Amino acid sequence: MRIDRRHLITLQNKISTQNELGNRLPAYVTVRTMLAAFIPKGGTLFMGGQEVHTETDCIFNIVYPMSGVVPQNDMYVLHDNLIYLVLSCLDVKGLHREMNILCKRVK
């Protein structure tokens, strides 16, 4: 199956900076800009007890050895003026050829 990687995405890390008054401000640092396949998923909502669990909204498929593509706290994907939170990065079939970035839409 051929994957069409025609969508330009930007991976960003959220860091905390300090302004001249000493206040903490969020800042976003671009890790990498790359082409990816965009695979939309129907988000699913589970409710059990007092917990609410949401699944992924989309998957971005990229070529595998991408330096800097490590799931960290507060890593985001920018695509078509939308912001997605990276939930995890998975090596497809363990072959080190392609990687799926599972995301949840934030804005």
N, C-alpha and C positions, 0 to 999 in steps of 0.2 A: 504494500500500500504506500503510495507516494503522498508525502505530507507537504502542503503548500505553505511555506514560511514566507509570507508576504507582508506581515504586519510588523511595523516598527514599534518596539517597546523600549522603555527605559527603566532600568532597575535602580532604585534609590534606597539608601539607608537613612533612617531618621536619627539625628544626633542632637545633643543639647549644647547650645552655645550661651554665652553670657554677654549682655549688652553693657554699655558704659555705666549704667546704674546698678549693675549687679544682678539684674533679673535674668532668670533662665528662659531662653527662647528656643523653640524647636527649629532645626534647620535640616534640610535634605541635601545629601551628597549623592551625586550620580555615580553609580558603580560601573555601569556599562549600558550602552545602547546597542541593540541587536535586532535581527529579524527573527520572528517567531510565528508559529502557527497558532491561531486563536481558536479554541474549541469551547464554545459556550455550553454550560451545563444547567439543568434546571435545579436551582437551589432547593434543598430539602430541609425542613424544620422538624426536629424531634423534640417532644416535650415529655420528660419523665420525672415524676416527683416535682421537685422545685428547680430542676435544671432545664435549660434550653440549649440544644445543640444544633448548630447550623453546619451544613456541608458546603462544599466549594461551589462557587458561581461559575468559574471557568478554569480552563487549563491552558497554559502557554507551553508549546512544545518547541524546544531549542536544540541546537547541535550540542553534543555533550561537553567536552572539556572547556567549560567557560570559567575562567578564573574570576573570583569574586561572587559567583553564584552559589552562595552557601546560605541556607536558611538561618537567619539571625533574627533577633527581636527587632521589630519595627523595620522590616524590609518591605518595600512597596514596588509595584509595577505600574507605570503610567502607560496608558493605551487609549487613544481616541478621546482625550480630555477626561478620562475616567481614572480613578485611583483604586488599585486592588492591593489588599494586604496578602503577602506571601504566607501561606500556611505550611507548606513543605515543598521540597524538591526531591523528585524521585528519578533514579536511573532506570530507563525503560528496559525491561528484561535483563538488567545487569550486564549489558553488552558494551557499555561506555561509548555509545554512539549518539544517543539522544537523551534529553532530560525533560521531564514534565514538571512544570511549576504550577502547583495547585494554589488557587487564589480565591479570595472572597472580596466582593466589591465593597469599598468603603464610601466613596463619593462618586 
